[in-house]
């Protein structure tokens, strides 16, 4: 993949970018010594195990094993291929990347995402122009002003208007000579059910552009200005947009989320705009879907391990149900969350317009912890009769199971027992069997990932791993290792390959670990190198030479053991064993010759 972009351009991107700056946009990092740590964006954790090295420009998570350089992070975090990640970083730092050497098929594949993002920007400009300058947009502007939106909010959040009719945007796209199949993939137009042709997806609606945390325009939401249905309409999933991984307003909220360590989560576009307009810019909105684990991981990256989310829901039954559904997701995502249910008849938009931000913040201070909210909602729904208590426990069982921390679970069980006057032991018995089953899942999961399946390594492997770690962390010894041709004596193919890569790469001008990682495509290999590079080791030249001597002695002992076994087999007349041992020796000799020939 890297061959599609010239090496000098890859080097320019690497030199221009800073991995701490890139990762800190989505992960709350704090400095510990020479490195930075934070909560891993790729798995749920309470204690930070995600490490970023500014010196080596690499990252590694000691919890889940993800690791690599800046390209690896962007690829994994954004779901991009290497060329897409490189181009994304190049755009950020103003580095021009040529595409003239690509075949038409390769160029189309690599640039489709960029073309969709560009087309989305053109559609946004069209909708904005319709709202602000076209007579057809006067109705939309009047509606926004009536809803309390000021002109600054309308401009800052790039609101627009999709005019009534079937093909206004379609004709605009044609006039710009953009391919209609691209507009279809972007979700801007829809194929007609009968006959050929297309029509606009958004018609007679206010449009809300949806950006990601890097200010890339992914899609749109649209709202009618009357009682027509559906009231809200979002872009479908596209090559750049997925509602389960996207949040409205994130691009404007992320800095304030980091600063306050708090994020408000609302459900509607106008709810978010009102929150931002009244000064609570640490607010995001879901996009017509329930909160997902991906959303929680994303938010946790911005507010940090000590941060919290406050879910602000409408007072109607749908809002209460949405709050209940989110409890398990937050508990599994290990992020503290509270529930703020507004007075009846209000959503965040109407409450702020009626009462102002001061009363809202006072209400937010009284937001309930998630389990408290769940318990009180269940009590209100079922009552405290015998049947009601049984239903309450049944309703809360899954929420209790989702609490990973056994101390926290115990405290919540105790609170529930006291609130509904039921023995703790009875509630624990109700949930004990599922908990026991669940405690076995991590081992099973690790086996599926291959963690427990990894064979037990011997002393030879540990020495080889130590050697590679030394080469990464004390590169002054690389030349010595190369001169002694120690890689020829490695028994582990992966470590031998990594060692040769270090010798070849770190010897070049400007060679470093981040460049070394760029020469491999396999994420597992990148992660392994990052892990060894960030291992807590302390090296000096004397210690390095001791390790090298230990490795050479180990190699000689291994050869001597094989030779003695051959001699013993000859002496005992064991022809079968002798043939096998000679075969091993021959294979060993050929392998070393092959390794030398490959240099």
Secondary structure, DSSP 8 states (H G I E B T S, - for coil): -GGGS-HHHHHHHHHH--HHHHHHTTS--EEETTEEEE--TTS--SS--EEEETTTTEEEETTT--EEEHHHHHHHHHT--HHHHHHHHHHHTT-----TTS-HHHHHHHHHHHHHHHHHHHHHHHHHHHHHTSGGGHHHHHHHHHTT--HHHHHHTT-EEE-SSSSHHHHHHHHTT--HHHHHHTTSEEE-SSSS-EEES--SEEEEEEE-TT--EEEEEEE-SSS-SSSEEE----SS--GGG--BTHHHHHHHHHHHTEEEEESSHHHHHHHHHTT--SEEE--SS---HHHHHHHHHHH-TT-EEEEEE-SSHHHHHHHHHHHHHHHHHT-EEEEEE--TT--HHHHHHHHHHHHHHHHHHT-EEHHHHHHHHHHHHH-SSHHHHHHHHHHHHHHHHT---HHHHHHHHHHHHHHHT--HHHHHHHHHHHHHHHHTHHHHHHHHHTTTTS----HHHHHHHHHHHHHHH-GGGHHHHHHTTGGGG---HHHHHHHHHHHHHHTSTT--HHHHHHT---HHHHHHHHHHHTS-----HHHHHHHHHHHHHHHHHHHHHHHHHHHHHHHHT-HHHHHHHHHHHHHHHHHHHHHHHT-
